[in-house]
Amino acid sequence: MRILLLLAGLSALSVSATDPYELRGQVRGLAAGTKVYLTQYRNQRHERLDSTQVTADGQFVLRGQVAGPDMYSLAFSSLKAIVRVPLAPGAHVRFEAALSKDRMSGRLSGTPDADLWQACSSLIPYVLVEQHKASDKKLRQLQALLRRHPDSHAGAYFVRHYLVGQESQQLFIDSMAAVYRQHLPALPLVQELTERRGLRQATNVQDMAPDISLPDASGNTVTLSSLRGKYVLVDFWASWCRPCREENPALVKLYQQYHPKGLEIFSVSLDNSKEKWQKAVQTDGLPWIHVSDLKGGQGPAEGAYNVTAVPYTVLVDPQGRIVAKNLRGTALERKVAALLK
């Protein structure tokens, strides 16, 4: 037994920061020659780290160096979808997927972080409709899953990017922040989770919404408080945020249906490029109010609302009080429908 334990220890020590990762994948239905990119989100943009092409049967291999355990993304030249992938030095990860009508469904495997990410990702729909009792059981499963992996970078990333902003998950987020402080003290996300507890107290549901006063594309200052008397959806987004862009068609539909009944949308862009901001507004056909200080998410509005990830929404009633936070898709439509019935 002592020999086995020693060998296991030597095996763990044999993985160093210079060991290459290997990411093997196959996307059935993807055309031969399609470019595959490995990217990492840094400095408010996705930086390309490596690329390759798929073979005739949809296979590809990416192999190289990564700085440390972190979340990366797979992007494909012919698809809008991206795939989050946890990688670390020496990790061997497998991605298998099928393509149908430009929609891709796939599965990650090969490492504990990849397995955890896959399991958590399958529960994302239940996180986004948390106010429905049918999702309660799934949310408890998700919490139990994350608690069983207190030292997982992928788990911490999931909490930060998918649970933060969900009102019913605040106590769980705080408890996991304490767990991650113990097991992952050097991870920057952990410090964010710790700090956000105090910040979020400024924007609780039923509190008055902090006023926002920012310039539109013409340089004219627009204030949130000037829209009193209407229900206002404050939408924090950015041109570089792919989930935001994917959500925009649903927002357009929501606006077209409920703007005549008293709904306004007040979009705050986290861009630092006016050209990219305006191009995204025009490309996506967004006919409502748009403002930005072009500070790349470092302005006072983001601080006042504790915006730590986008897309992020705050629904404000005609009196200026917050009535809901971070609703999207069907959950947002149902809330607006109930208020403007």
C-alpha positions in Angstrom: 0.0 0.0 0.0 2.8 2.4 0.8 4.4 1.7 -2.5 1.2 2.4 -4.3 0.7 5.7 -2.5 4.3 6.7 -3.3 3.8 5.9 -7.0 0.6 7.9 -7.0 2.4 10.8 -5.5 5.2 10.6 -8.0 2.7 10.5 -10.8 1.0 13.7 -9.6 4.3 15.4 -9.2 5.3 14.4 -12.8 2.8 16.9 -14.2 4.5 20.3 -14.5 3.6 23.7 -15.7 5.4 23.0 -19.0 3.6 19.8 -19.9 1.4 20.3 -23.0 -2.3 20.0 -22.9 -4.0 17.9 -25.6 -7.6 18.6 -26.8 -9.0 16.0 -29.2 -12.4 16.6 -30.7 -14.8 15.4 -33.3 -17.8 17.3 -34.5 -19.9 15.1 -36.8 -21.5 17.1 -39.6 -18.8 19.8 -39.6 -17.3 20.5 -43.1 -13.8 19.4 -43.7 -11.3 22.3 -43.5 -13.4 24.3 -41.0 -11.0 26.3 -38.8 -11.0 25.5 -35.0 -9.7 28.1 -32.6 -8.6 27.8 -29.0 -9.2 31.2 -27.3 -9.0 32.7 -23.9 -10.9 35.7 -22.7 -8.5 38.3 -21.6 -8.4 42.1 -21.6 -12.1 42.2 -22.7 -11.6 40.1 -25.8 -11.1 36.5 -26.9 -7.4 36.1 -27.7 -6.5 33.2 -30.0 -4.0 30.8 -28.6 -4.0 28.1 -31.3 -5.8 26.9 -34.3 -6.2 23.9 -36.6 -8.6 22.5 -39.2 -11.0 19.6 -39.0 -10.5 16.5 -41.1 -13.0 14.9 -43.5 -14.7 13.1 -40.6 -14.8 16.2 -38.4 -11.8 15.4 -36.1 -9.2 17.8 -34.9 -6.4 18.0 -32.4 -5.0 21.0 -30.5 -1.9 20.6 -28.5 0.3 23.1 -26.7 1.1 25.1 -23.6 -1.3 26.9 -21.3 -0.3 29.1 -18.4 -2.3 27.2 -15.8 -5.7 25.8 -14.9 -8.3 28.1 -16.4 -11.3 28.2 -18.7 -10.7 28.4 -22.4 -13.0 28.4 -25.4 -13.4 26.5 -28.7 -14.6 28.6 -31.6 -15.4 27.4 -35.1 -15.1 29.5 -38.3 -18.5 28.4 -39.6 -20.5 28.6 -36.3 -21.5 31.2 -33.9 -21.5 28.9 -30.9 -18.5 28.6 -28.6 -17.6 25.8 -26.2 -16.1 26.4 -22.8 -13.3 24.0 -22.0 -11.4 23.7 -18.7 -7.7 23.1 -19.5 -4.5 22.8 -17.4 -0.9 21.8 -18.1 -0.8 18.1 -18.9 -4.6 17.8 -19.3 -6.0 15.5 -22.0 -9.5 16.5 -22.8 -11.9 15.0 -25.3 -14.8 16.8 -27.0 -17.4 14.9 -29.0 -20.3 16.7 -30.7 -22.8 16.5 -33.5 -24.0 19.4 -35.7 -27.6 19.7 -36.8 -28.9 22.8 -38.6 -26.0 25.0 -37.4 -26.7 23.9 -33.8 -24.1 21.9 -31.9 -24.6 19.6 -29.0 -21.5 18.0 -27.5 -19.8 16.5 -24.5 -16.5 17.1 -22.7 -14.6 14.3 -20.9 -11.1 13.3 -19.9 -10.4 15.2 -16.7 -12.2 15.8 -13.4 -12.7 19.5 -14.3 -14.0 18.6 -17.8 -16.4 16.1 -16.3 -17.6 18.6 -13.7 -18.1 21.3 -16.3 -20.1 19.0 -18.4 -22.3 18.0 -15.6 -22.9 21.6 -14.4 -23.5 22.8 -18.0 -26.3 20.3 -18.4 -28.1 22.1 -15.6 -27.8 25.7 -16.9 -31.4 25.8 -18.2 -32.6 25.1 -14.7 -30.5 28.0 -13.3 -32.0 30.4 -15.8 -35.6 29.5 -14.9 -34.9 29.3 -11.1 -38.2 30.9 -10.1 -40.1 27.7 -11.3 -40.5 25.0 -8.7 -39.8 22.3 -11.3 -36.2 23.4 -11.3 -35.7 23.2 -7.5 -34.6 19.6 -7.6 -32.1 20.2 -10.3 -30.7 23.3 -8.5 -30.1 21.2 -5.4 -28.3 18.6 -7.6 -26.1 21.4 -8.9 -25.3 22.7 -5.5 -24.4 19.2 -4.2 -22.2 18.6 -7.3 -20.3 21.9 -6.7 -19.8 21.2 -3.0 -18.3 17.8 -3.8 -15.5 19.5 -5.8 -14.2 22.3 -3.6 -10.9 22.6 -5.4 -12.2 22.7 -8.9 -11.3 25.7 -11.0 -14.2 24.8 -13.4 -16.6 24.7 -10.4 -15.5 28.2 -9.2 -15.8 29.5 -12.8 -19.3 28.1 -13.1 -20.4 29.7 -9.8 -19.0 33.1 -10.8 -20.4 33.2 -14.4 -23.7 31.3 -14.1 -24.9 31.7 -10.5 -23.8 35.2 -9.6 -26.9 37.4 -10.1 -29.4 34.7 -9.3 -31.3 36.0 -6.3 -32.1 32.6 -4.9 -28.5 31.5 -5.0 -26.9 34.2 -2.9 -26.5 32.2 0.3 -25.0 29.3 -1.7 -22.6 31.6 -3.5 -21.4 33.1 -0.2 -20.9 29.6 1.2 -18.9 28.5 -1.9 -16.8 31.7 -1.7 -15.7 30.6 1.7 -14.9 27.1 0.5 -12.9 28.4 -2.5 -11.0 30.8 -0.2 -9.7 27.8 1.6 -9.0 25.5 -1.4 -8.2 28.0 -4.2 -6.9 31.1 -2.4 -4.8 32.3 -5.3 -7.7 32.2 -7.9 -8.7 35.8 -8.8 -12.4 34.7 -9.2 -12.4 33.8 -5.5 -11.6 37.4 -4.5 -14.4 38.6 -6.8 -16.9 36.3 -5.1 -15.8 37.5 -1.7 -16.0 41.2 -2.5 -19.3 41.0 -4.3 -21.3 40.1 -1.2 -21.0 43.6 0.2 -21.4 45.3 -3.2 -24.7 43.6 -4.1 -26.4 45.0 -1.0 -26.8 48.3 -2.9 -29.1 46.8 -5.5 -31.5 44.4 -3.8 -34.9 43.7 -5.2 -37.4 46.4 -3.9 -34.5 48.9 -3.4 -34.5 52.1 -5.5 -32.5 51.6 -8.6 -29.3 53.8 -8.6 -29.6 56.4 -11.3 -27.6 56.2 -14.4 -26.5 59.2 -16.4 -24.5 58.4 -19.6 -24.1 59.7 -23.1 -25.8 58.1 -26.1 -24.1 57.7 -29.5 -24.7 61.4 -30.3 -23.2 62.6 -27.1 -26.5 63.5 -25.5 -26.8 62.6 -21.8 -29.7 60.2 -21.0 -30.7 59.4 -17.4 -32.5 56.3 -16.2 -34.6 58.4 -13.9 -36.1 60.3 -16.8 -38.0 57.2 -17.7 -40.1 57.1 -14.5 -43.6 56.1 -15.2 -42.5 53.1 -17.3 -41.2 49.7 -16.6 -37.5 49.8 -17.7 -35.2 46.9 -18.5 -31.7 48.0 -17.7 -29.6 45.8 -20.0 -25.8 45.6 -19.4 -24.1 44.2 -22.5 -21.2 44.6 -25.0 -20.5 44.0 -28.6 -17.8 41.5 -27.8 -20.1 39.4 -25.5 -21.3 36.5 -27.6 -24.0 35.4 -25.1 -25.3 39.0 -25.2 -25.5 39.0 -29.0 -27.2 35.6 -28.9 -29.8 37.0 -26.5 -30.5 40.1 -28.6 -33.1 38.6 -30.9 -35.2 37.6 -27.9 -34.9 41.2 -26.5 -36.0 42.6 -29.9 -39.1 40.4 -29.8 -39.8 41.4 -26.2 -39.5 45.1 -27.0 -41.8 44.8 -30.1 -44.4 43.1 -28.0 -44.3 45.1 -24.8 -43.0 48.6 -25.7 -46.5 49.7 -26.8 -47.7 48.6 -23.3 -45.2 50.6 -21.4 -41.8 48.8 -21.5 -38.6 50.6 -22.2 -35.1 49.1 -22.6 -32.1 51.1 -21.4 -29.0 49.4 -22.7 -25.6 50.2 -21.1 -22.7 49.0 -23.2 -19.4 47.9 -21.6 -17.5 48.6 -24.9 -14.5 50.8 -25.2 -14.9 51.2 -28.9 -17.7 53.4 -30.2 -17.4 52.0 -33.7 -17.8 48.4 -32.5 -20.6 49.4 -30.1 -22.6 51.1 -32.8 -22.0 48.4 -35.4 -23.4 45.8 -33.0 -26.5 48.0 -32.4 -27.1 48.3 -36.1 -26.3 44.7 -37.0 -28.6 43.3 -34.3 -31.3 45.9 -35.0 -31.8 47.2 -31.5 -34.3 50.1 -31.6 -34.2 51.2 -28.0 -32.1 53.6 -25.8 -28.4 52.9 -25.9 -25.7 54.6 -23.7 -22.1 54.1 -22.9 -19.1 55.9 -21.3 -16.8 53.7 -23.4 -14.8 52.8 -20.3 -14.8 49.1 -21.0 -17.0 48.2 -18.0 -15.0 50.3 -15.5 -17.5 53.1 -15.2 -19.7 54.1 -12.3 -22.9 52.4 -13.6 -21.3 49.0 -13.6 -20.0 49.6 -10.1 -23.4 50.9 -8.8 -25.1 47.7 -10.0 -22.3 45.3 -9.2 -22.0 44.1 -12.8 -19.5 41.3 -12.7 -20.5 39.6 -15.9 -22.7 40.3 -19.0 -25.4 39.9 -20.1 -26.9 41.3 -16.9 -30.4 42.8 -16.6 -32.3 44.8 -13.9 -36.0 45.3 -14.2 -37.2 48.6 -12.7 -40.8 49.6 -12.0 -42.5 52.9 -12.8 -41.6 54.2 -9.4 -37.9 53.4 -9.9 -37.7 50.3 -7.7 -35.9 47.2 -8.7 -38.4 44.3 -9.2 -36.2 41.6 -10.7 -32.5 41.0 -11.5 -30.7 39.0 -14.1 -33.7 37.5 -15.9 -33.2 36.3 -19.5 -35.1 34.5 -22.1 -38.4 32.8 -21.1 -38.0 33.9 -17.5 -37.8 37.5 -18.5 -40.7 37.3 -20.9 -42.9 35.8 -18.2 -42.0 38.4 -15.7 -42.7 41.3 -18.1 -46.0 39.6 -19.2 -47.1 39.4 -15.6 -46.3 43.1 -14.9 -47.9 44.4 -18.1 -50.8 42.1 -18.5 
